[in-house]
Amino acid sequence: MKNILLLLNVLILLLVFSACEKPPTEEMELAHEMVARAENNADAVNFAGITLTRARGALNNMQIEADAKRYEAARTYAAEAISLAERAIEEGMVGAILAREEAAALNYSLLTLFEETAGAINAAGADGSLDLDVDALSAELDSARRLYNEARQDLLDENLRDSIAKNQAVRSTLSGINGRITDAAQAALGKK
């Protein structure tokens, strides 16, 4: 009989303590706030998408656990969401710095390539033996300059991905022009 009474008392205490457990509202509110902050951070969105997605997943899991009254698990997911949101902001900041540096370096490196290409077009125009449409090459160079200027403006406006993409297209165009001039010069040498 004593064992039954002891067991009943233990069960009653367990029920009382489990009923008294409160949801981790402070932690959950902070998790929502931090994930929202990361979602509204352009650098985190642009450069730390995977980490931001993981933070959203932890936030979702937190809510599922809280709704099921598994508050310790909800607290754990809240801490994870906070940590991942902070990491997304940090990764976004680093990603933006690296992209800015890449865009600026690419933009700067094209200046020399523009000079070389313009010089090659002028030399090709002066050499009557080359089978080239120099006017078409000059028009292509002008088009590349316009795109380059757009890329520079994108860099100034912090549209880093656009700046990089446009500068890569410019580099490809300039390389193509130089390749055609080189091919024409080699063909002319073969004829002599």
Secondary structure, 3 states (H helix, E strand, C coil): CHHHHHHHHHHHHHHHHHHHCCCCHHHHHHHHHHHHHHHCCHHHHHHCHHHHHHHHHHHHHHHHHHHCCCHHHHHHHHHHHHHHHHHHHHHHHHHHHHHHHHHHHHHHHHHHHHHHHHHHHHHHHHCCCCCCCHHHHHHHHHHHHHHHHHHHHHHHCCCHHHHHHHHHHHHHHHHHHHHHHHHHHHHHHHHC
